[in-house]
């Protein structure tokens, strides 16, 4: 019986090699905020360099961490819920638009109605994608507000008014 404390059942051959390849984790430090220099301000060549100061070297090392910040859990869940709402709106526009086709065909030519129907069906998906692209660098609440505004604007009224029964 071995008494060195190493339990063979809890380790594999080669575990030490994996530990050697694992990268070192550095603690995250907040990046210092730089104040913008006015364009008309002259640059002083005789000013002492701050690069020789060890405290600024540590700050620049921490600032090189260019990992993008992820979305919070609440934002991700909210985006999923609103994405589901937009998907349901797309289905509602399809059902409501097809249900209204027969009564409206005497007022509009068929190709105009089909074009309008396709635009209405694609509008929720286009709004969702446009908001995600345009608000890429904005705060999360701005993105959520624009998505909620789109959900209020793009309600499939033909489906809501007829209750979905016009197509069924």
C-alpha positions in Angstrom: 0.0 0.0 0.0 1.3 3.5 -0.9 1.5 6.0 1.9 2.8 9.1 -0.1 -0.7 10.7 -0.2 -1.1 10.6 -4.0 -4.3 8.8 -4.9 -3.9 7.1 -8.3 -7.7 6.9 -8.8 -8.0 10.7 -8.9 -5.1 11.4 -11.3 -4.2 10.5 -14.8 -0.8 10.1 -16.5 0.0 13.4 -18.2 -1.9 15.7 -15.7 1.4 17.5 -15.0 1.9 18.3 -18.7 -1.6 19.9 -18.9 -0.8 22.1 -15.9 2.4 23.3 -17.5 0.5 24.3 -20.7 -2.3 26.1 -18.9 -2.0 29.9 -19.2 -1.6 32.1 -16.2 -4.7 34.1 -15.2 -4.1 37.8 -14.6 -6.5 39.7 -12.3 -8.4 42.3 -14.3 -7.7 45.9 -13.4 -9.9 48.8 -14.5 -8.4 50.7 -17.4 -7.4 54.3 -16.6 -9.4 57.0 -18.3 -7.3 59.2 -20.5 -8.3 62.9 -20.8 -8.3 64.0 -24.4 -5.8 66.6 -25.3 -7.1 69.5 -27.4 -5.8 69.6 -30.9 -4.6 73.2 -30.5 -2.5 72.3 -27.4 1.2 72.1 -28.3 3.2 69.0 -27.5 6.1 69.6 -25.2 9.2 67.7 -26.3 11.1 68.7 -23.2 8.5 67.2 -20.9 9.7 64.2 -18.9 8.5 60.9 -20.2 6.1 59.0 -18.1 7.0 55.7 -19.7 10.0 55.3 -17.3 7.7 55.4 -14.3 7.0 51.9 -13.1 3.4 52.7 -12.0 2.5 53.8 -15.6 4.1 50.7 -17.0 1.8 48.5 -14.9 -1.1 50.6 -16.0 -0.3 50.2 -19.7 0.2 46.4 -19.2 -3.3 46.2 -17.7 -4.6 48.4 -20.6 -3.4 45.9 -23.2 -6.2 43.5 -22.3 -8.4 43.9 -25.4 -10.9 41.2 -24.5 -14.5 42.3 -25.4 -16.9 42.6 -22.6 -19.8 40.1 -22.8 -23.4 40.7 -22.3 -24.9 40.4 -18.9 -27.2 37.5 -18.1 -30.2 39.8 -17.8 -29.5 41.5 -21.1 -29.0 38.1 -22.8 -32.3 36.8 -21.5 -34.1 40.0 -22.5 -32.7 39.8 -26.0 -33.9 36.2 -26.2 -37.4 37.1 -25.1 -37.6 40.0 -27.5 -36.2 37.9 -30.3 -39.0 35.4 -29.6 -41.5 38.2 -29.7 -40.2 39.3 -33.1 -40.3 35.8 -34.4 -44.0 35.6 -33.3 -44.6 38.9 -35.0 -43.2 37.4 -38.2 -45.6 34.5 -38.0 -48.5 36.8 -37.1 -47.8 39.0 -40.2 -47.8 35.8 -42.4 -51.0 34.5 -41.0 -52.8 37.9 -40.9 -51.5 38.9 -44.4 -52.6 35.7 -46.0 -56.0 36.0 -44.3 -56.5 39.6 -45.6 -55.5 38.7 -49.1 -59.0 37.8 -50.4 -60.8 40.9 -49.2 -58.0 43.3 -50.3 -57.4 41.9 -53.8 -60.1 44.1 -55.4 -58.4 47.3 -54.3 -54.7 46.5 -55.0 -53.0 44.6 -57.8 -51.6 41.3 -56.8 -48.0 42.2 -57.1 -48.3 45.3 -54.9 -50.1 43.2 -52.2 -47.4 40.5 -52.4 -44.6 43.1 -52.1 -46.3 44.8 -49.1 -46.9 41.4 -47.5 -43.2 40.4 -47.9 -42.1 43.8 -46.4 -44.5 43.3 -43.5 -43.2 39.8 -42.9 -39.5 40.8 -43.0 -40.0 44.0 -41.0 -39.6 42.4 -37.5 -36.4 40.5 -38.5 -35.0 43.5 -40.2 -35.7 45.8 -37.2 -34.1 43.2 -34.8 -31.0 42.9 -36.9 -30.7 46.7 -37.5 -31.0 47.4 -33.8 -28.3 44.9 -32.9 -26.0 46.3 -35.6 -26.6 50.0 -35.0 -26.4 49.8 -31.1 -23.3 47.5 -31.1 -21.2 50.0 -29.1 -24.1 51.5 -27.1 -25.2 50.6 -23.6 -27.5 47.6 -23.1 -30.4 49.7 -22.0 -30.4 51.7 -25.3 -30.6 48.4 -27.2 -33.4 47.2 -25.1 -35.4 50.4 -25.5 -35.1 50.3 -29.3 -36.2 46.7 -29.3 -39.2 47.5 -27.1 -40.1 50.5 -29.4 -39.9 48.2 -32.4 -42.1 45.6 -30.7 -44.7 48.4 -30.1 -44.5 49.6 -33.7 -44.5 46.3 -35.5 -47.6 44.6 -34.0 -49.2 42.4 -36.6 -52.6 44.3 -36.6 -54.3 42.1 -39.2 -53.7 39.1 -37.0 -54.7 40.9 -33.8 -57.9 42.3 -35.2 -59.1 39.1 -36.8 -57.8 37.0 -34.0 -56.0 34.8 -36.5 -59.3 33.3 -37.6 -59.4 35.0 -41.0 -56.7 32.7 -42.3 -57.9 29.5 -40.6 
